[in-house]
Amino acid sequence: MTVLAPARLPLAPTRAGRRAWVGLAVLLLPTLLVSLDNTVLGFALPAISAALTPSASQLLWVVDIYPLVLAGLLVTMGTLGDRIGHRRMLMLGVAGFGSVSVVAAFAPDAMYLVGARALLGFFGAMLMPASLALLRELFTDRAERRLAVAIWATGFAAGAALGPILGGLLLQHFWWGAVFLVNVPPMMLLLGLAALMLPESRAQAPGRLDLLGVLLSLLTMVPGVLAITLLTEEGFSATMLLFLAVGVGSGILFVRRARARLAAGEEPLLDVSLFASPVLRASALANATTMFALTGLLFFAAQFLLLVRGLSPIDAGLVLLPGFLVTIIAGLLAARLGRVFPLRVLVPTGLGLAAIGFLLCTLLGGPTSVGLLVVASVLIGGGIGLSETITNDAILSAAPPERAGSASAVSETAYEIGAVLGTAVLGGVLTAVYRAVVQVPFGASPADAHAAGETLGGAVATAARLPGAEGIALLASARAAFVTAIDVTALVGAGTLVAVALVVLLGLRNRMR
């Protein structure tokens, strides 16, 4: 006969003290800086195009390699943090991120910058799971943790809002490398504060790190995104199908290995049983989709404002500022709305607002384009802020405390997968349509014709070198082609947001029934 042990009553969560709230302020820094690094770079792309003359593919990789490496390593770093301690992992990431920022600032060519951005992704992968796991350690009360997560999530929006303004100021007075050097002083401050103000947090008996699982996770993420990138650039090809097969096959093996280790009582790299929760699945999907929308918007909005409308970097940053401020407000408001409305209402509503914003981006060809972009960014920012705060809290609450690193990694991996796909898919659609529509004058040299046909930045630089009438014609054609490309890209983005909103709504509604 089996004798059941008496059930343990759960300990009542303790209210957070002053030290916890100060710790939250410290944890805002890495989220702010990682987000700032993306939006600052978006506004530096025209200057990078002029200085390093990258191809369209290289320019996409300058943007894409950072979230790609981040997404590939977040699960590993989150699980490793469960073992060696999340504060230690955070401090290692801070030191590496600051050091590599200096290297990126002085990149002599495009491929060097791609390599530096890859290293930034490596160290950035240490920051995000650690910060979210430490937040769970600091706040055990559910209501306080939901507010703390909302404040923490505003670090992304605050960084995104600060990025264009700071980037505009830097680019008006310094060269493009200054957008990387801006990371160094805050990282030095964070390194000191983390040691003083944050507790250490690790799993009690984490077991050995699954190195084969690490390899399979990388072989799932990297080839899968490469396949999507090649599909948007070249269409179906043998290379694209090979990368797709490697990514899908590795993903299947990764899940099977994780389940086998769980069944054997061993520690997998990622606890795939977490995905048995429909709430976690829907939340992760929504997280990825919000970042998909945000990175796609930034990729074309910055170039549109700078190179089509001819605004200065600081003025372009001010155009997008209201949208980022609304993201912050919506994120804080979502913490209160979450007490009244269920997840199945708030998340589809947020995604629907963002979809309306993307539909407005199909009207940027007229004289009111700047005003329309302000309204569109406000709708997209409000939708993202409403959705991501609730989904972050849902993911974090779905896991037991000892799996906080893994749950954090799920949330952050969803973010970074969305960021990668936003640039790869929406950026790829934008580039493909632009290439198909732009008309390059016959008087351009082969090198200039190639540059003008690849990117809008290349066309602007080429137009300045051509004689009067040809230069004017090229500039007009390139700008018109870019606006047409935005129309198609925005429709793809809106369709994706609506589809995911329906999936979340139906999935969670059926679950509640």
Secondary structure, DSSP 8 states (H G I E B T S, - for coil): -----------------HHHHHHHHHHHHHHHHHHHHHHHHHHHHHHHHHHH---HHHHHHHHHHHHHHHHHHHHHHHHHHHHH-HHHHHHHHHHHHHHHHHHHHT-SSHHHHHHHHHHHHHHHHHHHHHHHHHHHHH--SHHHHHHHHHHHHHHHHHHHHHHHHHHHHHHHHS-TTHHHHTTHHHHHHHHHHHHHH------SS-----HHHHHHHHHHHHHHHHHHHHHHHH-S-HHHHHHHHHHHHHHHHHHHHHHHHHHTT---SS-GGGGG-HHHHHHHHHHHHHHHHHHHHHHHHHHIIIIIS---HHHHHHHHHHHHHHHHHHHHHHHHHTTTS-HHHHHHHHHHHHHHHHHHGGGTTSTTHHHHHHHHHHHHHHHHHHHHHHHHHHHHHTS-GGGHHHHHHHHHHHHHHHHHHIIIIIHHHHHHHHHHH----TTS-HHHHHHHHH-HHHHHHHHHHS-HHHHHHHHHHHHHHHHHHHHHHHHHHHHHHHHHHHHHHHHHHHHH-
